[in-house]
Amino acid sequence: MGRKTSTIPKASVARILMKAGAKRVSSGAVDTFAEVLTDLGVKISSRASQIAKHAGRKTVHEGDVRLAAKH
């Protein structure tokens, strides 16, 4: 099985978990959370792109991303 790479830096993911109240965070938790955030981000960005195309635009706007995140 190949190595999965995340586009989100591990330090930033660990910082998010710590801000949420975790005193300590394992490396496995950081890896899994980064993977989940990456998957969610890809889904939202895909929806936002579809919304922009439906509106007849090539540019994805802030409102497209917000609308995509709601659904």
N, CA, C and O atoms as a MOPAC input file, in Angstrom:
PM7 MOZYME 1SCF
protein

 N      0.85100 1    -1.17300 1     0.00000 1
 C      0.00000 1     0.00000 1     0.00000 1
 C      0.89700 1     1.23700 1     0.00000 1
 O      1.87700 1     1.30600 1     0.74200 1
 N      0.54900 1     2.21000 1    -0.84000 1
 C      1.34100 1     3.42700 1    -0.96000 1
 C      1.09500 1     4.41000 1     0.17700 1
 O      0.10600 1     4.32400 1     0.90400 1
 N      2.01100 1     5.32800 1     0.30100 1
 C      1.89800 1     6.35800 1     1.32600 1
 C      0.91400 1     7.42600 1     0.89800 1
 O      0.93700 1     7.87000 1    -0.25000 1
 N      0.06100 1     7.83600 1     1.79800 1
 C     -0.86500 1     8.93600 1     1.49800 1
 C     -0.20700 1    10.24000 1     1.92900 1
 O      0.39700 1    10.32300 1     2.99800 1
 N     -0.33000 1    11.23100 1     1.10000 1
 C      0.20000 1    12.53600 1     1.46200 1
 C     -0.97000 1    13.50400 1     1.59400 1
 O     -1.96600 1    13.40900 1     0.87700 1
 N     -0.82300 1    14.42100 1     2.51500 1
 C     -1.86600 1    15.40400 1     2.75300 1
 C     -1.40100 1    16.76200 1     2.25200 1
 O     -0.21200 1    17.07700 1     2.30700 1
 N     -2.32500 1    17.55100 1     1.77000 1
 C     -1.98100 1    18.89300 1     1.31600 1
 C     -2.02300 1    19.88900 1     2.47000 1
 O     -1.61700 1    21.04000 1     2.31300 1
 N     -2.50900 1    19.45500 1     3.61900 1
 C     -2.58600 1    20.31600 1     4.79600 1
 C     -1.41200 1    19.98400 1     5.71100 1
 O     -1.21000 1    18.81800 1     6.05100 1
 N     -0.63500 1    20.98600 1     6.11500 1
 C      0.52400 1    20.72500 1     6.98000 1
 C      0.10900 1    20.10800 1     8.31900 1
 O     -0.88400 1    20.51300 1     8.92400 1
 N      0.88400 1    19.12800 1     8.76400 1
 C      0.56900 1    18.41700 1    10.00100 1
 C      0.59200 1    19.33800 1    11.21800 1
 O     -0.20700 1    19.17200 1    12.14000 1
 N      1.50500 1    20.30800 1    11.22300 1
 C      1.59000 1    21.22400 1    12.36100 1
 C      0.30600 1    22.04500 1    12.48700 1
 O     -0.16400 1    22.30200 1    13.59600 1
 N     -0.25500 1    22.45200 1    11.36300 1
 C     -1.49400 1    23.22500 1    11.39200 1
 C     -2.65900 1    22.37800 1    11.88900 1
 O     -3.51600 1    22.85900 1    12.63000 1
 N     -2.68500 1    21.11400 1    11.47600 1
 C     -3.74100 1    20.21100 1    11.92000 1
 C     -3.63500 1    19.99100 1    13.42700 1
 O     -4.64100 1    20.02500 1    14.13700 1
 N     -2.42400 1    19.76800 1    13.90900 1
 C     -2.21500 1    19.57600 1    15.34800 1
 C     -2.63900 1    20.82500 1    16.11900 1
 O     -3.22000 1    20.72000 1    17.19900 1
 N     -2.35400 1    21.99800 1    15.57200 1
 C     -2.72500 1    23.26000 1    16.21700 1
 C     -4.24200 1    23.38400 1    16.31100 1
 O     -4.75800 1    23.85400 1    17.32500 1
 N     -4.96100 1    22.97300 1    15.27300 1
 C     -6.42300 1    23.01700 1    15.29500 1
 C     -6.94800 1    22.11600 1    16.41000 1
 O     -7.82500 1    22.51400 1    17.17700 1
 N     -6.41400 1    20.91800 1    16.49300 1
 C     -6.85100 1    19.98000 1    17.53500 1
 C     -6.54800 1    20.52000 1    18.92900 1
 O     -7.35000 1    20.35800 1    19.84900 1
 N     -5.40100 1    21.15700 1    19.08400 1
 C     -5.02300 1    21.72300 1    20.38500 1
 C     -5.94600 1    22.90100 1    20.74600 1
 O     -6.34600 1    23.05300 1    21.90100 1
 N     -6.27600 1    23.72500 1    19.75200 1
 C     -7.19600 1    24.84600 1    19.99500 1
 C     -8.57800 1    24.34800 1    20.40100 1
 O     -9.30100 1    25.02500 1    21.13300 1
 N     -8.93900 1    23.16200 1    19.92000 1
 C    -10.23800 1    22.57800 1    20.23800 1
 C    -10.27100 1    21.99900 1    21.64800 1
 O    -11.32400 1    21.57300 1    22.12300 1
 N     -9.11300 1    21.98200 1    22.32000 1
 C     -9.09200 1    21.55100 1    23.70700 1
 C     -8.25100 1    20.32800 1    24.01300 1
 O     -8.15300 1    19.93500 1    25.17500 1
 N     -7.64300 1    19.71400 1    23.01400 1
 C     -6.81700 1    18.53400 1    23.26400 1
 C     -5.51000 1    18.96000 1    23.93600 1
 O     -4.86200 1    19.90900 1    23.49400 1
 N     -5.13000 1    18.26400 1    24.99300 1
 C     -3.86400 1    18.57800 1    25.66100 1
 C     -2.69900 1    17.94700 1    24.91500 1
 O     -1.62700 1    18.54100 1    24.80200 1
 N     -2.91700 1    16.73300 1    24.40400 1
 C     -1.89500 1    16.03900 1    23.62500 1
 C     -2.57800 1    15.41200 1    22.41400 1
 O     -3.74700 1    15.03100 1    22.47100 1
 N     -1.82900 1    15.31200 1    21.32000 1
 C     -2.38800 1    14.76300 1    20.08100 1
 C     -1.39200 1    13.75800 1    19.51100 1
 O     -0.21400 1    14.07500 1    19.34200 1
 N     -1.86400 1    12.54800 1    19.21500 1
 C     -0.98200 1    11.53300 1    18.63700 1
 C     -0.75400 1    11.81400 1    17.15600 1
 O     -1.54200 1    12.50700 1    16.51300 1
 N      0.32600 1    11.27000 1    16.63100 1
 C      0.62600 1    11.47100 1    15.21300 1
 C     -0.42800 1    10.79500 1    14.33900 1
 O     -0.74000 1    11.27600 1    13.25000 1
 N     -0.97800 1     9.67400 1    14.82100 1
 C     -2.04700 1     9.00200 1    14.07300 1
 C     -3.29200 1     9.85700 1    13.98200 1
 O     -3.95600 1     9.89300 1    12.94500 1
 N     -3.61000 1    10.54700 1    15.06800 1
 C     -4.77600 1    11.42800 1    15.06700 1
 C     -4.56400 1    12.58700 1    14.09800 1
 O     -5.48700 1    12.98400 1    13.38800 1
 N     -3.35300 1    13.12500 1    14.07000 1
 C     -3.04000 1    14.22800 1    13.15800 1
 C     -3.16300 1    13.75800 1    11.71700 1
 O     -3.75600 1    14.44800 1    10.88700 1
 N     -2.61000 1    12.59000 1    11.41300 1
 C     -2.67500 1    12.05900 1    10.05300 1
 C     -4.11800 1    11.82000 1     9.61400 1
 O     -4.50500 1    12.18200 1     8.50300 1
 N     -4.90900 1    11.20600 1    10.49600 1
 C     -6.30600 1    10.90200 1    10.16200 1
 C     -7.12300 1    12.17200 1     9.99400 1
 O     -7.91400 1    12.28500 1     9.05700 1
 N     -6.93600 1    13.13800 1    10.90700 1
 C     -7.67700 1    14.39300 1    10.82100 1
 C     -7.30000 1    15.15800 1     9.54800 1
 O     -8.16500 1    15.75200 1     8.90500 1
 N     -6.02600 1    15.14700 1     9.18500 1
 C     -5.58000 1    15.81400 1     7.96400 1
 C     -6.20200 1    15.15500 1     6.73800 1
 O     -6.59300 1    15.84200 1     5.79300 1
 N     -6.29500 1    13.83200 1     6.74800 1
 C     -6.90500 1    13.10600 1     5.64100 1
 C     -8.38900 1    13.45000 1     5.51700 1
 O     -8.89000 1    13.66700 1     4.41400 1
 N     -9.08800 1    13.50000 1     6.65200 1
 C    -10.51700 1    13.83000 1     6.65500 1
 C    -10.72600 1    15.25800 1     6.16300 1
 O    -11.62100 1    15.51400 1     5.35800 1
 N     -9.90400 1    16.18900 1     6.64400 1
 C    -10.03300 1    17.58700 1     6.20700 1
 C     -9.74800 1    17.73800 1     4.71200 1
 O    -10.41200 1    18.51100 1     4.02300 1
 N     -8.76300 1    17.00000 1     4.22100 1
 C     -8.43300 1    17.05600 1     2.79800 1
 C     -9.59300 1    16.53300 1     1.96800 1
 O     -9.96400 1    17.14700 1     0.96800 1
 N    -10.17300 1    15.40000 1     2.37400 1
 C    -11.31900 1    14.84000 1     1.64500 1
 C    -12.49100 1    15.81800 1     1.64500 1
 O    -13.12900 1    16.02600 1     0.61300 1
 N    -12.77100 1    16.41400 1     2.79400 1
 C    -13.86300 1    17.37700 1     2.89600 1
 C    -13.58600 1    18.60300 1     2.02500 1
 O    -14.48500 1    19.11100 1     1.35500 1
 N    -12.35400 1    19.06700 1     2.03700 1
 C    -11.97900 1    20.22500 1     1.22400 1
 C    -12.12800 1    19.97000 1    -0.26400 1
 O    -12.55800 1    20.84900 1    -1.01100 1
 N    -11.77400 1    18.77200 1    -0.69300 1
 C    -11.91000 1    18.41700 1    -2.10400 1
 C    -13.38400 1    18.37900 1    -2.50100 1
 O    -13.74800 1    18.84900 1    -3.57900 1
 N    -14.23100 1    17.82300 1    -1.63600 1
 C    -15.66400 1    17.77300 1    -1.93200 1
 C    -16.25700 1    19.17000 1    -2.03600 1
 O    -17.01700 1    19.45900 1    -2.96000 1
 N    -15.90900 1    20.03700 1    -1.08900 1
 C    -16.43300 1    21.40300 1    -1.09500 1
 C    -15.92900 1    22.16800 1    -2.32000 1
 O    -16.69300 1    22.89000 1    -2.95900 1
 N    -14.65400 1    22.01100 1    -2.64500 1
 C    -14.11400 1    22.73500 1    -3.79900 1
 C    -14.73200 1    22.24900 1    -5.10300 1
 O    -14.93300 1    23.04000 1    -6.02500 1
 N    -15.03200 1    20.96900 1    -5.18900 1
 C    -15.68700 1    20.44200 1    -6.38000 1
 C    -17.08800 1    21.02700 1    -6.52700 1
 O    -17.48900 1    21.43000 1    -7.61900 1
 N    -17.82800 1    21.06900 1    -5.41900 1
 C    -19.17400 1    21.66100 1    -5.45200 1
 C    -19.11500 1    23.13700 1    -5.80400 1
 O    -19.92900 1    23.62400 1    -6.58900 1
 N    -18.14800 1    23.85700 1    -5.22500 1
 C    -18.01300 1    25.28600 1    -5.50200 1
 C    -17.70400 1    25.52000 1    -6.97700 1
 O    -18.21100 1    26.46900 1    -7.57500 1
 N    -16.88300 1    24.67100 1    -7.55900 1
 C    -16.55900 1    24.78000 1    -8.97200 1
 C    -17.80100 1    24.54200 1    -9.83400 1
 O    -18.01800 1    25.24200 1   -10.82300 1
 N    -18.60900 1    23.56100 1    -9.45700 1
 C    -19.84900 1    23.29400 1   -10.19100 1
 C    -20.81000 1    24.47800 1   -10.10200 1
 O    -21.47300 1    24.81800 1   -11.08200 1
 N    -20.88400 1    25.10300 1    -8.92900 1
 C    -21.75900 1    26.26300 1    -8.74100 1
 C    -21.31000 1    27.40900 1    -9.64200 1
 O    -22.13800 1    28.06900 1   -10.26900 1
 N    -19.99800 1    27.64800 1    -9.70700 1
 C    -19.47600 1    28.71800 1   -10.55600 1
 C    -19.76600 1    28.43000 1   -12.02900 1
 O    -20.15800 1    29.33000 1   -12.77200 1
 N    -19.57800 1    27.18800 1   -12.45000 1
 C    -19.86000 1    26.82400 1   -13.84500 1
 C    -21.34000 1    26.99800 1   -14.16700 1
 O    -21.69300 1    27.46300 1   -15.25000 1
 N    -22.20300 1    26.62300 1   -13.22400 1
 C    -23.64400 1    26.77600 1   -13.42600 1
 C    -24.02600 1    28.25200 1   -13.58800 1
 O    -24.95600 1    28.59100 1   -14.31900 1
 N    -23.28800 1    29.11600 1   -12.89200 1
 C    -23.54700 1    30.55300 1   -12.97700 1
 C    -22.90500 1    31.16800 1   -14.21700 1
 O    -23.02300 1    32.37200 1   -14.44300 1
 N    -22.22200 1    30.34300 1   -15.02600 1
 C    -21.60600 1    30.84900 1   -16.24900 1
 C    -20.27000 1    31.52400 1   -16.02500 1
 O    -19.83700 1    32.33800 1   -16.84000 1
 N    -19.61300 1    31.19200 1   -14.92300 1
 C    -18.32200 1    31.80100 1   -14.60100 1
 C    -17.22300 1    30.75000 1   -14.59600 1
 O    -17.47500 1    29.56400 1   -14.38800 1
 N    -15.99500 1    31.21100 1   -14.82900 1
 C    -14.82600 1    30.34700 1   -14.69400 1
 C    -14.18300 1    30.53500 1   -13.32400 1
 O    -13.43200 1    29.67800 1   -12.85900 1
 N    -14.47900 1    31.64900 1   -12.68900 1
 C    -13.88800 1    31.98900 1   -11.39700 1
 C    -14.80400 1    31.55300 1   -10.26200 1
 O    -16.00500 1    31.82300 1   -10.27600 1
 N    -14.22600 1    30.88100 1    -9.28900 1
 C    -14.97000 1    30.49200 1    -8.09100 1
 C    -14.90200 1    31.65400 1    -7.10500 1
 O    -13.81600 1    32.12200 1    -6.76400 1
 N    -16.05900 1    32.11600 1    -6.65200 1
 C    -16.13400 1    33.23200 1    -5.71400 1
 C    -16.36200 1    32.74100 1    -4.28700 1
 O    -16.67200 1    31.57400 1    -4.05100 1
 N    -16.20200 1    33.64900 1    -3.36700 1
 C    -16.38500 1    33.34900 1    -1.94100 1
 C    -17.77300 1    32.76200 1    -1.67500 1
 O    -17.91200 1    31.79400 1    -0.92700 1
 N    -18.77800 1    33.34500 1    -2.28200 1
 C    -20.15100 1    32.87300 1    -2.09400 1
 C    -20.35300 1    31.44500 1    -2.58200 1
 O    -21.15000 1    30.69400 1    -2.02000 1
 N    -19.62600 1    31.07700 1    -3.63100 1
 C    -19.71100 1    29.70400 1    -4.14900 1
 C    -19.20700 1    28.71100 1    -3.10600 1
 O    -19.80500 1    27.65800 1    -2.88600 1
 N    -18.10200 1    29.07000 1    -2.47700 1
 C    -17.50700 1    28.19600 1    -1.46100 1
 C    -18.42400 1    28.10300 1    -0.24400 1
 O    -18.63500 1    27.01800 1     0.29800 1
 N    -18.96600 1    29.23900 1     0.18100 1
 C    -19.87300 1    29.22500 1     1.33400 1
 C    -21.12600 1    28.39400 1     1.04700 1
 O    -21.57700 1    27.63100 1     1.90100 1
 N    -21.68000 1    28.54200 1    -0.14100 1
 C    -22.86500 1    27.78200 1    -0.52400 1
 C    -22.53900 1    26.28300 1    -0.59700 1
 O    -23.32500 1    25.44800 1    -0.14900 1
 N    -21.40100 1    25.96100 1    -1.15100 1
 C    -20.98400 1    24.55100 1    -1.27300 1
 C    -20.75800 1    23.93000 1     0.11100 1
 O    -21.04800 1    22.75100 1     0.31300 1
 N    -20.24900 1    24.70600 1     1.04900 1
 C    -19.98400 1    24.18800 1     2.39000 1
 C    -21.27900 1    23.93400 1     3.16700 1
 O    -21.31300 1    23.07900 1     4.05200 1
 N    -22.33500 1    24.66500 1     2.84300 1
 C    -23.61600 1    24.48400 1     3.53500 1
 C    -24.28100 1    23.17300 1     3.17100 1
 O    -25.00600 1    22.59900 1     3.98300 1
 N    -24.04100 1    22.69000 1     1.95500 1
 C    -24.73600 1    21.48300 1     1.47500 1
 C    -23.93300 1    20.26800 1     1.72200 1
 O    -24.36300 1    19.16500 1     1.38300 1

